[in-house]
Amino acid sequence: MAFLNEEQQTLAQEIATRLTQRNETVAVAEGTAGGLISAALLWVPGASRYFAGGAVLYTLNSRVALAGAPSELFANYSGTTEQMLLSVAESLRQRLGATWCIAESGIAGPTGGRSGRPPGTTTIGVTGPVSRAEMIQTGLDDRGANMVEFTSRALHLLRDALSEAQK
C-alpha cells in the first residue's frame, strides 16, 4: 500500500523534475500535515538534489527555535495568518539556503482550534522567486483526511508557484 495517493505522487514527481532541471531547492515548514509534505517530496528518487530540509513546526516555540521566526510575530497569537506563515517560511528558507519554502499550519481536527476556526482549516504558503499564501477549508472534521488534503493543496501551491516563476 502506497502512503501517497496518485495525485500526490504525480505532483511530487513534477515538482522534483522542475526543481532538478532548474538546479533549485525547496525547504518545508509544516505543522498539521505532520511531515506528509516532506515525505511526498522525499518519495521521489534523487531527492537529495532538490530537498534542502524541513521541519514539523507544530508549536509556536518550534517556529522560533527551529525556523528562526521572530518571537514577536506570535504576540497575542489567535491563529496562523497568511502573513505569519509567509514569515515562518521565509525564515526557514533563508536558514536552509533554499530557493523555495513551502509552509503549512492549521487545524486538522477533529475539533476546532483556540482561534475559533473549524477543523479542516489551514494556511498554506510558499516563498521564493514567487511568494503567495492562502487559507483553505476542507469542510471535514476527519483528522487524517485533512492531513492528506492539506498535503495535496500544499503540493499544488508549490507546483503552481514553480510554473509561475518559469514564465
C-alpha positions in Angstrom: 0.0 0.0 0.0 1.4 3.4 -1.0 1.4 6.1 1.6 0.9 8.8 -1.1 -2.2 8.9 -3.3 -1.8 9.0 -7.1 -2.3 12.8 -7.2 0.4 13.4 -4.7 2.8 11.1 -6.5 2.2 12.9 -9.7 2.7 16.4 -8.1 5.8 15.3 -6.2 7.4 13.9 -9.4 6.5 17.1 -11.4 7.9 19.3 -8.6 11.1 17.2 -8.3 11.6 17.4 -12.1 11.2 21.1 -12.2 13.5 21.8 -9.3 16.2 19.5 -10.6 16.1 20.9 -14.1 16.4 24.4 -12.7 19.0 23.5 -10.1 16.7 24.8 -7.3 16.0 23.6 -3.8 13.0 23.5 -1.5 12.6 23.6 2.3 9.4 22.5 4.1 7.9 24.1 7.2 4.8 22.1 8.0 2.5 21.9 11.0 -0.7 19.9 10.9 0.4 18.0 7.8 2.7 16.3 10.2 5.6 15.6 7.8 3.5 14.4 4.9 4.6 17.2 2.6 8.2 16.4 3.3 7.5 12.7 2.8 5.9 13.3 -0.5 8.9 15.3 -1.8 11.3 12.7 -0.4 9.4 9.9 -2.1 10.9 10.8 -5.5 14.3 9.1 -6.0 17.2 11.6 -6.1 15.5 14.0 -3.6 18.9 15.0 -2.2 19.4 17.1 -5.3 16.5 19.4 -4.5 15.3 18.8 -0.9 17.1 21.3 1.4 15.4 20.0 4.6 12.3 20.5 6.6 10.7 20.7 10.0 7.4 19.9 11.5 6.7 23.2 13.3 3.7 22.1 15.4 4.2 24.6 18.2 4.8 28.3 18.3 8.1 27.6 20.1 9.3 25.4 17.3 8.6 28.1 14.8 11.0 30.4 16.7 13.6 27.7 17.7 13.8 25.7 14.5 12.7 28.1 11.7 14.1 31.2 13.3 10.9 33.2 13.0 10.8 36.3 15.2 9.0 35.6 18.5 7.3 39.0 18.3 5.3 37.6 15.3 3.4 35.4 17.8 2.5 38.0 20.4 -1.3 37.8 21.0 -1.5 34.7 18.8 -5.0 33.8 17.8 -4.4 31.5 14.8 -2.0 31.4 11.9 -2.4 34.2 9.4 -1.1 34.3 5.8 1.5 37.0 6.7 2.7 35.0 9.8 3.0 31.8 7.7 5.0 33.6 5.0 7.3 35.0 7.6 8.0 31.5 9.1 8.5 30.1 5.5 10.9 32.9 4.6 12.9 32.4 7.9 13.3 28.7 7.2 14.1 29.2 3.5 16.9 31.6 4.5 18.1 29.4 7.3 18.5 26.4 5.0 19.7 28.4 2.0 16.9 27.1 -0.2 15.4 28.6 -3.3 11.9 27.9 -2.1 10.0 27.1 1.1 6.5 25.6 1.3 4.8 26.0 4.6 1.5 24.9 6.2 -0.2 25.4 9.5 -3.8 24.8 10.6 -6.3 22.7 12.4 -6.6 19.1 11.3 -9.4 18.2 13.8 -11.5 16.5 14.9 -12.2 19.7 16.9 -11.6 23.4 16.2 -8.7 25.3 17.4 -8.3 28.0 20.1 -8.7 30.6 17.3 -12.3 29.5 16.9 -11.5 28.2 13.4 -13.2 24.9 12.5 -11.3 21.7 11.8 -10.1 21.4 8.3 -8.8 24.9 8.2 -5.2 25.5 7.2 -3.0 28.3 5.8 -0.5 27.3 3.1 2.2 29.5 1.7 5.2 29.4 -0.5 8.2 31.8 -0.5 11.0 32.2 -3.1 11.0 33.7 -6.5 7.2 33.8 -6.2 5.5 34.1 -2.9 1.9 33.6 -2.1 -0.4 32.2 0.6 -4.0 31.1 1.0 -6.3 29.8 3.7 -8.3 26.8 2.8 -11.2 24.9 4.5 -11.9 21.3 3.6 -15.2 21.2 5.5 -14.1 17.9 7.1 -13.5 17.0 10.7 -11.6 13.8 10.0 -8.0 14.5 11.1 -6.3 12.0 8.8 -8.3 13.1 5.7 -7.5 16.7 6.5 -3.8 16.0 6.8 -3.9 14.3 3.4 -5.8 17.1 1.8 -3.5 19.8 3.3 -0.6 17.9 1.8 -2.2 17.8 -1.7 -3.1 21.5 -1.5 0.4 22.4 -0.5 1.9 20.4 -3.3 -0.5 22.1 -5.8 0.5 25.6 -4.5 4.2 24.8 -4.8 3.8 23.4 -8.3 1.8 26.5 -9.4 4.5 28.8 -7.9 7.2 26.9 -9.8 5.2 27.2 -13.0 4.6 31.0 -12.5 8.3 31.5 -11.8 9.3 29.7 -15.0 7.3 32.2 -17.2 
